[in-house]
Amino acid sequence: MSHSLFDTQFVVQQIDPDGKKFDRVSRIIASSPMLDMTLSIDIATDIYPIHVGQQLTFQLVSSLRREKGDGDEVQADRDAWRGDGGDDLSADYDYVMYGKIFKYDERSAEQVTVYGSFGGLLMALTGSYRHLSKITVGANVYLLIRSPRKARAADGWEDEAWASNSDDEEFVARVATRRTPSAAWARAMHDADDAYQHLPQDAPGAASASPPHTPAPAAAPPAPKRDAGLDKMDAFVSSWAERSMSLAGPDAGAPLPGLDALIDDPMASLGAYRAALHGMSPAPEPALEPEVRSPEALSPDPDEVHDLGLQASYAAPSAPAFDPLATSGDGVMMTLGGFASPPPPPRPPVRRAPPAPAAAEVRRQPSARTLRRHQQFLACLEGDEVDLAALRTLAWKGVPAALRPVVWPLLLGYLPATAAQRTATLARKRAEYAAGVERALSRGTQALDQPIWHQIHIDVPRTNPGIRLWQQEATQRALERLLYVWAIRHPASGYVQGINDLATPFFEVFLSAYIDADPEQYDLAQLPPRALQALEADTFWCLSKLLDGIQDNYIFAQPGIQRQLRRMGEVVARVDAPLHAHLAAEGVEYVQFSFRWINCLLMREMSVKSIIRIWDTYLAEGADAFSDFHPFVCAVFLHRWRDTLLEMDFQGIIMFLQSLPTHDWSDKDAEMLLSEAFMYKSLFGNTAHLHP
């Protein structure tokens, strides 16, 4: 099967014909004399310079794998990478991007225009239908551009490696994963010495958050011991990235026993999970004993009627298989002490459950249905090839907390479904992220893109105020790094306020894989540095995967948010016309209160734990759920407060919707929200216009 969708040569005619709109991106207008076609495309010209009159070989492909001869099997490992220019198409091109075709415009019977988006960089390709017939709307494609060849450096970083905005597992940026050379290592240590001279001796959190020491290459000076307070200094980002380059190596630090394998392959946790699951059994129903009651005693006795669901307090078992989210209230309360003594000889009986002894420890046991769901998850995950369709079906109703660090990356496409590829893929992607940090931050904060860095530096301390995890310096520095690297990889949008919130569910979920505690109350300084580096890299890549599906929320004019706001208003008008009319009568526009709901995916309206449960379903729905399903969830969320809103005027409505009383929401509330939203999406989601 041919991977090539389109291939020709273009000549650059104009650059930024409407003026320069972005510092690092230019809009290129080119034409193809051979095919009578025109191309308009955004290119990161700070990485790949373009000039008028330049000839470009342009190709769209569905895969980077090279095509073999007819009848030959392509024995290609999608995740295999060769630093010397391996056997994939990217080695033959100077500039590679990954994106999606989102529109097909038939201008006439012969002329069509195909529109694509590549990490927010847009493309419009106009020409005869005959030449573009292989391209379909919704297809994921690679865009390849080549100009006159230049010799590649024998050993070093290539600018073209970061021309791609791809986060797809198949694309591999050509970055070096070699051991850091002595010169670079010595430079990093020199910078660290520089910064250490100005470091306050009473810097908080000194040694606890310090990354592991990386042994120096031959002829390098011995590494000085430094506080974690260096994290505040410019030089720290360089030394952090240098140490991270050996992330997949055997000397990357000394993690806790059993943690090493878990870092290398999250699936390593499944064995312990299954063992714990085998140790649990559904709670039996207690036998009902006959009890003698006089007719007067047939009325309920408040001292003897026990509501186990309300009066009995219980401690959740520590076994990782227990998950209140997946249990969904179908468990049975039972005591660990003995039941009451048998009653006297039978008289006219009334069947009653025996009261629980007051001093007995009460524990909630999962039901047979819950255990069966957990076993279904394990059966789906433990094969050589994960059935993603079956996994999505299971995840829609919620994912057990212990399995989220495995299930979420699989659903996002970050973790390969094929077992044989996972360890190599994770090591490569984590090393690629570490290389990106080194490239972006090695020269210190003064060399960064100051508007982007300034906004990130302001927003990070505001992330989840009041939660211990997010007020720690180690957490904030990690968040700053991954947000900045994402921003420079997506120059069409850069960093936008609210993206910092979207990283927090991933960070907490992946952190939970390494600890036996509540992530929000955890002291990150206790986490082994190698685990922290893996946690940061995994958060970056999964955040990138999520943002790929909603990238038009953050480009100029934010068309994605505007579209979702309109859809939300249309849904509310259809399902709750009185509320819609009341908002209009009071002069309340949806953008005034729900812009944040769309931009931050309700992160600031609910707890992170509730959002994590909602994201289980979003990720199960597929890549488009964060843009297509989310407006329906927002409409139902607004409808939830209708009785209160109908009694309020403009000022009251705005103030109430800016501070909604969701602090005591449970997973049941989130699940009800999802169920109603899914019902309305099923009814109205495919209609062209929702208005009656």
N, C-alpha and C positions, 0 to 999 in steps of 0.2 A: 504494500500500500504506500503510495507516495505521500510524503509529509509536506511537500511544497504546495502552497496555496496560490502564491503569486510571486513572480520574479521578473524584474526588468531593470533598466538603467535610467536614472534621472539626472538632469542637469539643474543645478541650483540657479534660480532666476532672481529671487528676492530674499532678503533676510529682514524680518520684523517690518513688513510693509505698513503696519498700523502703529508703529512706534514700539520701543522697548518697554515691555510690561513687567518683566522679571529680570533680576540681576544675572542669574545663571542660565536662563532658558531663553532661546530664541525661536520664533516661528519661521520655519523655512518653507518657501514656495518653490517647487521644482516642477519640471515638465519632462515627459518622456517622448522624444521625437519618434521613436520606433512605434509606439503604441498609441500615440495621440492621447496621453493621459496627463493629469495634473495631480500633484501631491502637496498637501499642506500638513506639516508635522512640527510638533514642538520637540526640540532637542536640547539637551543639557550641554550648551556650547562651552562652558568652562571646562568640561571634561573632554568633549569631542568638538574641536573648533571647525567651523564651516565657513566657506567664503563663496561669493557669487561666482558662478562659472564652474564650480567644482562638480566633477562627475561622481555619482554615487551608484553603486550596485545595491539594489534594494530587494529584499526578499521577506515574505511572510510564510512561516511554516507552523505546523501543528506540533512538531516535536523537534528537538535538537539531535536526535539520533540520526546517524547517517543511514541512507537507504542501501540495502544490500541487493544483490542480484536476484532475479525472479527465482522463487523456489527456495531461497536461502532463509533460514530462520535467523531472526535478529536476537542474538543472545546478548542483549545489552542490559546492563545493570543501570537503571535510571539514576541511581545515586552514586555510581562510580565516578571518581574524579581523578584526573591526571594533571598535575601541575605543569607538565611539559607540553601541554597542548594536546590533550587526548583526542580520542576518536569521536568528537561531536562537532556539530556545525559551528559552534561559537568560536572554535579555534581559527576558523577561516575569515572571521569578520572582526571589524574594529569596534562596533557599537551594537549592543544587544539589549533589547527590552522585552518584557513580558507583560501581556495585558489581555484585554477582552474586546471583541467586536460588539458594540452596543446598539448600532443603528444601521439600517440599509435604506437609502433614500433613492427611489426610482424617479429621476428627473424627467425622463422621457422613455420611449420604447427602447432606445439604444443606450442612453447615458444613465449611469447609476453612480451614487456616492456611498462609499463604505466608511463608517466612522468607528474609530477604536480609541480606547483609553489605556495608557500604559503608566500606571502609578500616578495618574493625574495629568500626564503629558498626552495631548490629544493628537489624533491623526484623522485626516479626511482624504480619501483616495477616490478620484473621479475618473471614470472612463467607461469603455464599452462593457456591457454585461457579459459578453463572451470571455473577457479576460478576468472577470471577478466572480465567475459563477461558482468557484470552489469555496468562497468565503461565506460563512453563515453567521447570522446574528446569535450572540451568546457564546460563540466559539472562543476558547482561550488560544492565543497565538503568540508566537515569538516574532519579533521584528528584528531583522538583521541588516546592518548597513556596512558597506565596505568601500573604502577609497584606496588610492595607491598605497601599497604596502610599505610598512616601515619595519625595520629590524626590531625584534623584541629584546629587551634587556635579558642578559643571561641569568641574572639573579637579582630580583628586586620587585618592587610593587609596580603594577601597571595601572595607568590612569583608566584604561578601558574597563578594568574590572568593576569599577563603580559606576559605569555608564548605565548599568542595568538597574531597573527598579524591581526586578523579579525577586519574589520570595518563594517561587515554586521549587519543589524538591528536585525537579529535573535540571534547572539551570544552576550552574555552579560558577560563581565569580572566580576568575583566575587570580587568586591571591596566594602568596607563599605561606606554607605552613612549616617551613624549615625552622630549626632551632635558631634563636635570635643570635646574630653575629656579635662578636666581641665588641665591635665599635658601637653598635646600637645599644648593647647592654651597658657599656661603659658610659655612654652619653646619658642614659636613663639614671644611672647611679650618680653621675656628676650633678644632674638636675636635682636629684633627691638631696644630695649634700647641700646644694644651694638653698633649697627650700627649708632644710632642717635648721639652718642657722637662724631663721626667722620664726621658727615654730615655738609657740609658748610652751614652757615646760609643764604647765598644768593643763595641757589640752585634754578635754574630756574624752573618755572612752579610749584611752591610749592603746594598750597592746591588744585589747580584745578583738578589735575589728581588723587587725593587720592581715593583709593577704600573705600567703605562704612564701617562704624564701625560695627562689629559683636558683639552683646552683649555676655559677658563672661558667661560661665556656672557657676553653683553654686561653691562657694569657690575659684573662680579665681580672681586675682587682677583686678582692673579697668584698662581699656585699655588706654594707653597713646595716646595723639594726636600727630600725626607725619605728616611731609611734604610728598608730593608725591616724593620728592627727594630720599626717601628711595628706590625707584624703582631702583636706581643705586647700592644699597648695596645688599650684599648676603642675608641678613635676609629678605628682602622684598618678595622674591619669596615664602618663607615659610608662611609669614603672608597673602600674597595674596591668596595662595592655601587654607589656613585655612578658610578664609572668604568665599571663593568660595564653600566650602563644603556645605554651607547652601543655595546654589543658588536657589533651588526649594522651600525653606522654606518661611513662611509668613513674616519673619523679615529680608529679604535679602536686604533691602535698601528701599528708598522711591523714586521710579521712577516718571517721569513726568506723569501727568494725561493722561490716555488712553494708556500709553506705557506698563504698566504692562501686560495687556492682549495680546498685540502684541508680547512681549517677550516670553510669555508662549506658544502662538500659532500664528505663522505668518499668518494663515488663517483669523485671526481677522480683517485684513486689507481689506478683500474682501467686507464687507458691505459698508464701506465708498467709496470704489472704484466703486461699483455698483451705489451708490447714485450720485456720481460725473458723472458717465456715463449717468445716466438718465437726468442730467441737460444739457447735450450736444446734439445737433442735427446737422445733416449735413447741411452745408451752402447752401442756395438756389442759383441757378444761377440768377444773376441780369437780370431784363427784358431789352431787347434790344430795344432802342427807335429809330425810324426813324430820320434821320438827313438830313438837306438840304445841299447838296454839289454841287458846280458848277463843270463842267467838268475839269476845271483847278485844282480844289481842290481834285480831285480823287486820285492824287498821295499822298503818305504818308507825313504827316506833323510831323517832328521830335518833335515839341513841344506838339503835341496832342497824338502821339502814345505812349502808356504806356505799358511797360512790367512789369506787377505786380510782376512777379517772380524775377526780377532783381532790380527794382527801389524802390519797397515798402519794407521798413524795418518793421519787426513786432516783437512783444514780445510774446513768447510762453505763453499760459495761464497757470496759476498755478494749475489748476485742475489736479489731479493725472492721470486722464484718458488720457490726451494728451501725446502722445509718438511719437516723430518724427521717431524713428526707425521702429515702426510698420506702421506708416502712409505711408512711402515709396513714398513720393512725390505725393500722389494722392489727397491731400487736395485742397480746393478752397480758394483763397485769397478773403477776403471781408472786407469792412470798417465798422466801427461802427458809422460813421457820415452819413448824408443824401446823396442821389445821386443828380446829377445835375438837374436843373429845366428842365421841358419839353421843347422841341425845338419848333420853330415856326411851323405854319401849314405846312403839308407835301408837299414836292416837290419830285423830283426823289430821293428816299431814298437810303442811304447806311447804312446797319445795323452795328452798332458799340456798344461796351460796353461803358458805361459812364465813364469818367475819375474819379479817386478817388480824393476827396478833399485833398489838401496838408496837412491840419492841422489835418485830421481825424486819429485816432488811427487805425492801421491795424492789424488784428489778423487772424491767420490761423485756420480754422475750419476743423475738421476731416471729411472726406467724409463718405458717407453711408457704403462704403465697409470697411473702417477702423473701424467704430463703430461696424459693424457686426462681425469683427474679435475679437474685445475686448469682445463682448457679448458671442462669442463662447468660449473664454478662461474662462470667468466667469462660463458659464454653465458647462464646463468640471470640474472646480475646486470646485464648491459648492456642489456637491453631497456627499453622505455618502462614496462613493468609487470612487476615481478618475480613469477615464479610461486613463491609461498611454499611450496606443497606439494612442488614439485620441489626447492626449496632445503632443506627439512627432510630430504628423503631423502638429499641429498648430505652435509648437515652431520652426520648421525647417525654417520658413520664418522670424523669429525674435520674441522675446518676449517683450511685453510692459514693460518699465522700472519698473513700479510700481509692476509688478507681478513677476519679476525675483527672489526676495527673497523667493518666494513660489515655483515657477516652477523649478528652478535649483535643490533644495534639493529633490524634487519629482523625477525628471529625474535621479538623481544620486542614488536614493534608500536610502538616508539618512532620508528623511521624509516619514513616512508610507502613503500609498495610502488610507488606511482606516481612516476615520475621528476620530473614537473613540480611536485610539491608539496614536494620534499625541502628545498630551500634555504630556502623561506619557513617551513616547519615548524620546522627547526632554529633559525633566527634567533628565531622567536617563543618557542619553549620555553626557549632559553637566556636570552632577555630576561626571561621570566617567572620563571625561577629567580633571576636577579640581583635582580629586584624583591622576591622572597621573602626573600632575604638582607638586603636593605635594610630591609624591614619588621620582620624579626625581630631584627636585630642593631644597628640604627642608634643605639639609645640606650645602647649599651655593655653589657658583660657583667653589670653590677650589676642591670640591668633584666630579665635573662633569667629563665626558670623555673629557679630555682637547683638543685632536685634533679636535673632532666634534664641541665642544663649540667654540674653537678658530676660526674655519672656518665660523661658523654661525655669530659670533660676528663681523667678518670682512665684511661679505657679506651684512648683514642687512642694514648698513648705505648707501650702494651703490644701494639699491633698489629704482628704479624710482627717480633718482636725479632730482631736480628741481620741484618736485611736493610737495606741502606743507604737505599734509597728511603724506607722507612717510618720511619726515624729522623730525617729531615730536617724542619726546622721548617715549610717551605712545604707539604710534604705533610700534616703533622699539622694545620695550620691549615685547609687545604682540607677534610680529613676531618671536622674539628669542625663546620665550617659546614654541610656537606651533611647530616650526621647530625642536627644540631639542627633544621634546617628540616624534615627528614622527620618528626621527632618531634612538632613542634607541628602539623603537618598531619594527624597521626594520633593525636588525643588519647586514644582508647580504649586504645591500647597504650603510646604514648609510646616513649621509647628503652628498649631491652632489651639487656643485655649479649650480645654475639655478633653483633649487626647490623653493628658496625664491621668484623668480618672479612668479611662478605658484600660489602662495597664494594670490597675490594682486587682481585679478579679484573677487575672492570670498569675500575678505574683503570689497572691495568697494561696491559690490552688496548688501551684508547683512547690511552694514552700511547705505545704502540708505533707508532701511526700517524704520529706526529710526529717520531720519532727513528730513528736508525740505530745502535742500541746495545741492550744488555740493559736493559730497564726497571728491574729490581731493583737495578742498580748505577748508575743514571743520576742525575746531579746536577740536580735539578728547577730549581735557580736558573738553569740555562742555557736553559730553555724560554721562548720569548717569552710575555709575560703574556697576550696574547689567546688563545694556544693553551691556556694553563693555565686560563683562565676557561671556555673551551669544554669542556675535559677535565673540569673539576669539574661543570659543568652536565649533561653527558652521563652522567657517573657517577651523579649524583643521580637522573635520570629513569629510567635503566635499573635501578638498585637499587629504585626505587619500583615499577616494573613487576614485578620478581621478587617483592618482598614482598607485592604484591597477591594473589598466588597462595597465599601461606602466612601470611596475616595472622592466622589463628587460632592460629598458633604463639606469638603474642606478646600476645594479649588475656588477660583475667583467667582464671586456672586453666589456661591454655595447652592447650586441648582438642586442638589440632592435633598437638602433640608427644605427648600421651598416646595419641592414636589411632595415630600412627606407631610408637610403642614397642610397642603391642600387636600391630600387624601384623608388626613385625620379629620379635618372639618367636614368633608363630605360624609364620612362614616357617622360622625356625631349627628349631623343633620338627618341622617336616615334612621338611626336607632333611637335618638332622643331629641325629637324636634322641639319640644318645649325648652329644653336646656339650650339648644342651639339658638333659638329665638331670643331667650333671655340674655345670653351673652351679647348678641347683636344689639338688643335694645339698650343695654348698659354701655355700649361702645367698646366692649372687650374684643380684641382681635386675638386670634390664636397665637400669632407670633409673639405676643406680649408675655405669654406664660409658658408656651410649649416649645419655644425655640430651644430652650435648655433641655427639655425632655428628649428632643430629637438629637441634638448635638452631643449630649452626654449619655444617651441611651438610658435615661432615668436613673443614672448613677447617683445623682444628688437628691433624688426623691425617696430613695429606699436605702436600707442597709446593704453592705456588700454581700452579706449572706443571702439576702433575698434576690439580689441581682445574679448571684452565682446560680441559684435555682432557675431563674428565668433564662439564663444563658444556656443551661442544659438543653432546653427546648429550642432556643434559637439555633444552636449549633446542630441539633438534630434535624431541624427544618432545612438546613442547607445554607450555602453562602449568601443567598439573597434575603435571608430572614431579617437581618439587621436593617434592611432598607424596605422590604416589602411587607413583612409581618409586623414590624415594630409600630407603624402608624395605627394599626388595629389595636395593639396593646395600649397605646397612648389614649385612643378613643375610649376604650373600656375603663382605663384608669381615671379619665375625667368623669365618665358616667358614674363611677363609684361614689363621687361626692355630690351628686346632683341635688339631693334634698337640702344640703347645706348651701350650695351655690344659688339655688333658686330664691333664697331668702336674703341674698346679699346685693349690695350695690357695687358699682365699679371698683371703688377703693377696697371694699371688703373682699371682693373676688380675687383681685390681684394679690393682696396680702395673704389670703388664705392659700392660694395656689403656689405661693413662693415658699410656704412652710407647712407642708401637709403632715398630718398626724399619722405617720407610718412607722414610728419608732418601735411599736409593739407588734408589727406585722409578723406573721408566721409563714412557713412555707405553704400552708393551706391557702392563705390569701394570695400568694404569688401564683399558685396552681389554678385558683379560681379565675384570676385575671387572664391567664393563658388559655384556659378552656373557653371562656366567653369570646376572647379575641379570635381564637381559631374558628369558632362557630360563625362569627361575622365575616371572617375572611373567606370561609367556604361559601357563604351566601353572596357576598358582594365583591370578592377579590378579583373575579374575572370579568366584571362588567365594565364597559367603557366609561359609563357615567353613573355615579351613584345617586344623583338627584332623581326623585320620582318625576 
